[in-house]
Structures are given as structure tokens and as C-alpha cells.
Amino acid sequence: MVKILLAIDAGNTNIKLGLFEGEELKFTFRLATVRTTTDDEYVLEFFAILGAHSIKTSDITGCIISSVVPEVTQPLKSAVKKILGLNAIVLGAGIKTGVNIKIDDTSTIGADFIAQCAAAQEYSAPCIIISLGTATTMLVLDENKTMIGGAIAPGISISLNALTSTSALLPSVAFELPKKTIGTNTADCLRSGVVLGNACMLDGMIEKFESALGKRCTLVATGGMASSIIGNCKRDIILREDLVLEGLRKIFAKNQKSSS
């Protein structure tokens, strides 16, 4: 029997599904996060996705879910039970992660952050994990690979939408790389400010984090906006678009070993 792991990363904007055969990520698929979606609706979505990739439900032998949207967690878990007959592991209290966390209140850390840290254990420390999605986040792993904190800023899309929706003379623009640094029309000025401005913000925050640590860090980036931004940063940043899914795979494997 083919052994395939279904990893689900439920974020505020998208739900990302990944299918792993061993350590190999075979494919990924995104669904829009809709807080009113029922488990039966997810069942239909899952059937369509698996069918499109010729994956039999019997081939999937495990499932793990990371969710920062409580409204979708139970419907996703229920859908997995209905379609696969599996009890999905939901990343949270009681799950072995291999991640040491040293912050004021560990109960406040998102499941996606934990998965990112689990995946980033493979990199040399200290390490800064940058996630460019609904929010722009930066997590710090110290020299012992302990997560010691970070920073959260408004995401690129949120910032751009807030700016154009509250300013009568600023038009809505498609998110694109700027053609030049100094914009000569409103749309290009917005793109330059958003893309290059966020790259400069990351440069500055990286410098401040490294100054606080007293050490140079490995830099890893993930999230839907990462590929558009990090190329404009001063430092070389490793792009790992599926960092959360990779972390979920590692956490699932750790919990399988501990229960065997």
C-alpha cells in the first residue's frame, strides 16, 4: 500500500494542503479560507482534489492539521474522518514538536509558527524565519534552536488594501513588482512603496535582530508574498514556500515514533 501523509495548513486567507510520500512533497493545493464552510463541503473539495491527482483515499494513511482559524479546525478534522476514516492530529497542546519555546506565554503561539520552527531546525542557528502572508512575521531561533520571540507587522496585502480603500485619490492596483525604484505614476509609486518598502523593512529588522543577538543569522522565508519581496533584500534569504507543510510532516513523524 502506498503510504501518503495529508498535511493541512489552515491560515487566515488560504487553506494549503500537501501530500507527502515519504519525505517527498508530491503536490500542494490551496483553498480559500471560508469560516462558514461545513465538513460536507470540505469532503466534496477533498474528493475533487484527490481525484484530479489520481490519489486513492486508501493510499492516505495519516493526516496532520495546523490551524490558526478555530472556526475551520473541527470541520476539517471531521471531513478527514468522513473521507479517509482517519483521526487527524491537530497541532496543539499534547503534541510532540521537538521545538523548544521560550516566550512570555507559550499558549499564545500559533500552530503555524510551531510548524515553521520545526522545519527550520535543519538550518544552522541562530536563524530568523520570515513569513510573508496575511501578516508579516519574523521568528527567532537562538543558537540552541530555541524559539525566543519575534515580531509581527501588517501583511503586504492588508497594508495595500487599507491604503487604497481609505484614500480617495489612490487607486487599487494589482500586486506586481515595480518596474523602477522611483515611480513616475501613482500605480508604480504604490508598487515601489509596497515591494521595496517591505524589503527595506525586512533589511532593517534583520539588522536589529542580529544586533540584539550579537550574531549573524541564517535567514529563511516562506509565505505567499515571499518570492516577490526577498529578491529585493540586501541579504541572501533562503526561500521555502512549503515550510509549514514540511514542519507538519516532521511533527507527524515524531508523534508516530513516540506512539509506536
GIKA-V294212 format. One record per backbone hydrogen bond with DSSP energy under -1.0 kcal/mol. NH is the residue of the N-H (numbers start at 1). CO is the residue of the C=O. E is the energy in kcal/mol with one decimal. If there is no record, write none. Layout:
<<NH,CO,E> <NH,CO,E>>
//
This chain:
<<4,59,-1.7> <5,20,-2.7> <6,62,-2.6> <7,18,-3.0> <8,64,-2.5> <9,16,-3.1> <10,66,-3.6> <11,14,-2.7> <15,31,-3.4> <16,9,-2.8> <17,29,-3.3> <18,7,-2.7> <19,27,-2.1> <20,5,-2.7> <21,24,-2.6> <24,21,-1.6> <26,19,-3.0> <29,17,-2.1> <31,15,-2.5> <33,13,-2.3> <37,34,-1.8> <42,38,-2.0> <43,39,-2.2> <44,40,-1.8> <45,41,-2.0> <46,42,-3.1> <47,43,-2.5> <48,44,-2.1> <49,45,-2.3> <50,46,-2.9> <51,47,-2.5> <52,48,-2.0> <54,51,-1.4> <55,50,-2.8> <59,56,-1.5> <60,57,-1.1> <61,4,-2.0> <62,4,-1.1> <64,6,-2.1> <65,89,-3.3> <66,8,-3.1> <68,10,-2.2> <72,69,-1.9> <76,72,-2.1> <77,73,-2.3> <78,74,-2.9> <79,75,-2.3> <80,76,-2.2> <81,77,-1.9> <82,78,-2.3> <83,79,-2.7> <84,80,-2.5> <85,81,-1.2> <89,63,-2.5> <91,65,-3.0> <95,92,-1.8> <102,147,-3.2> <108,105,-1.8> <109,106,-1.1> <114,110,-1.7> <115,111,-2.2> <116,112,-2.3> <117,113,-2.4> <118,114,-2.3> <119,115,-2.2> <120,116,-2.2> <122,119,-1.2> <123,120,-1.8> <127,141,-2.4> <128,218,-3.0> <129,139,-2.8> <130,220,-3.5> <131,137,-2.8> <132,222,-2.7> <133,135,-2.2> <136,153,-2.5> <137,131,-2.5> <138,151,-2.6> <139,129,-2.5> <140,149,-2.7> <141,127,-3.2> <142,146,-2.5> <145,142,-2.5> <147,100,-3.0> <148,140,-2.2> <151,138,-2.2> <153,136,-3.0> <155,134,-1.0> <159,155,-2.6> <160,156,-2.6> <161,157,-2.8> <162,158,-2.5> <163,159,-2.1> <164,160,-2.4> <165,161,-2.3> <166,162,-1.1> <170,167,-1.4> <189,185,-2.4> <190,186,-2.3> <191,187,-2.2> <192,188,-2.6> <193,189,-2.5> <194,190,-2.6> <195,191,-2.8> <196,192,-1.3> <197,192,-1.1> <198,194,-1.5> <199,195,-1.9> <200,196,-2.6> <201,197,-2.1> <202,198,-2.3> <203,199,-2.4> <204,200,-2.6> <205,201,-2.6> <206,202,-2.8> <207,203,-2.1> <208,204,-2.1> <209,205,-2.9> <210,206,-2.6> <211,207,-2.0> <212,208,-2.2> <213,209,-2.2> <214,210,-2.3> <215,210,-1.0> <218,126,-2.5> <220,128,-2.5> <221,238,-3.5> <222,130,-2.6> <225,132,-2.7> <226,223,-1.3> <229,225,-1.0> <230,226,-2.4> <232,229,-2.3> <233,230,-1.6> <238,219,-2.8> <240,221,-3.3> <243,240,-1.4> <246,242,-2.5> <247,243,-2.3> <248,244,-2.4> <249,245,-2.1> <250,246,-2.0> <251,247,-2.4> <252,248,-2.7> <253,249,-2.3> <254,250,-2.1> <255,251,-2.0> <256,252,-2.0> <257,253,-2.1> <258,254,-1.8> <259,255,-1.2>>
//
